[in-house]
């Protein structure tokens, strides 16, 4: 099956690097989405919809968000 927008292994989007293209997945609404397997900079392998990866709404496996939330929730200790 030919795809309209080819994606190659090794392309990076944010902190994710494309490993492979997975079989298409049918969503509950009936649409069919292209799925991509990626490797994050932390080493975790995860799957994501191609359109979410290309739009920038997914940049990592979630490790970057978790690291940001850890540092954002720290107090500066200078309240008094």
C-alpha positions, 0 to 999 in steps of 0.5 A: 500500500502506498502512503501519501506522506512517506515517513522514514526510519530515523526521522526525529520529532521533538525527543522521539525518533521513528523506529517503524510504521505499525499497522493502521488502527481503526478508531472508535469514530470509524476513521483509520489512523497511521500508527508509528513506533518511536524511541524516546531519548530516555530509551522507551519505545512507544506508539503514537498516531502519525498526525499527532507526532507531526503536529507536535502534540506528542514530542516524547513518551511522557518523560519530558512532561514528568520531568517538567512537572517535578521541577515545577512543583518544587518550592523555592523555600523563600516564602518568609 
